[in-house]
Amino acid sequence: MSDESGSARKKFRFHFVVEIVLIAALALYLVLAKEQVVGDDLAFTVIGAGLMALVTYWTLSTLRGVLEIIVLRTRELKH
C-alpha cells in the first residue's frame, strides 16, 4: 500500500510542477495578449485557446491525482 502511496505522491508532485509552469505560460500569454484583438491574429488566438484548454485539462488531471492520494490514505487508515 505504501508503494502505491509513494507512486501517487511522486506523480502528484510532477503534475503540480507542470501545473505551475503551464499557469506561468498562460499568464505570460495574457500579458502579451493585452493589446491584441481577439481573432485579429488567428495563430495567436489559436495558441491562446490551445494553451487555455491544456491548462484546464492539466488542472483536472492534477485534481484527480489529489483524489487518488486521499483515497490511498483513507485505505491505509482503515487497514
Secondary structure, DSSP 4 states (H G I P E B T S, - for coil): -HHHHHHHHHHHHHHHHHHHHHHHHHHHHHHHGGGPPTTTSHHHHHHHHHHHHHHHHHHHHHHHHHHHHHHHHHHHHH-
